[in-house]
């Protein structure tokens, strides 16, 4: 993902446009994209600042509220597959989730499944 352009450049673009030039002219003059100039002016008009908006941040997980249900289900039936667990979650709690998301969630909770010499799953490590 590209990094935001410097505030110095942002201020010069805003000053150039406010001096009577178009956004297209500003983009050509400062060798930026037209969308940058348009979005920058929109930001300037909304906030009065050229500071870039925050990037990234915390994303809440939809499985966090279902933590207890998932752990009870896995504990009660240790050989449950991820698609079966996803179906159980959908029917009981009306939460749709992919099997890979469930797998990542269980790994973050400390669950892991090891295979034995016969390539069969063993209990939690």
WOFENBEL-V819340 format. One record per residue. PSI is psi as a letter, one per 20 degrees, with the letter a starting at -180 (NA if undefined). D_LAST is the distance of its C-alpha to the last C-alpha in Angstrom with 1 decimal. Layout:
psi->[PSI:PSI]
d_last->[D_LAST:D_LAST]
This chain:
psi->[p:q:q:q:q:q:h:g:g:g:h:h:g:g:h:g:h:i:i:j:q:r:h:g:g:g:g:g:g:j:l:r:q:h:h:g:g:g:h:g:h:g:g:g:h:g:h:j:q:j:p:q:q:q:q:b:a:p:p:q:q:i:i:g:i:j:g:g:g:g:h:g:g:h:g:h:n:i:j:q:r:g:h:h:h:g:g:h:h:g:h:h:i:k:o:p:q:q:h:h:h:g:g:h:g:h:g:h:i:j:p:q:p:q:q:a:h:j:k:q:q:a:r:p:NA]
d_last->[37.6:41.0:41.8:44.6:48.1:49.7:51.5:54.7:54.7:53.9:56.8:59.2:58.3:58.9:62.2:63.3:62.7:64.4:67.4:68.1:66.2:64.0:60.3:60.8:63.1:60.7:57.9:60.3:61.7:58.4:56.6:53.9:53.1:55.2:52.2:51.4:54.9:54.8:51.5:52.6:55.8:54.0:51.8:54.9:56.8:53.9:52.8:55.6:53.2:52.1:48.7:46.0:43.7:40.2:37.7:34.1:32.6:29.9:29.1:27.8:25.1:26.0:22.5:22.7:25.0:22.8:19.7:20.0:20.9:18.0:15.4:17.5:17.7:14.0:13.4:16.5:15.7:12.1:13.6:15.8:16.7:17.6:21.3:21.2:19.6:22.3:24.9:23.8:24.0:27.4:28.9:27.8:28.2:30.3:28.0:27.8:24.9:23.6:20.4:19.6:20.2:17.8:15.1:15.9:16.1:12.7:11.3:13.7:12.5:9.0:7.4:6.1:6.5:6.7:10.0:11.3:14.8:16.5:15.1:13.7:10.5:8.0:6.3:3.8:0.0]
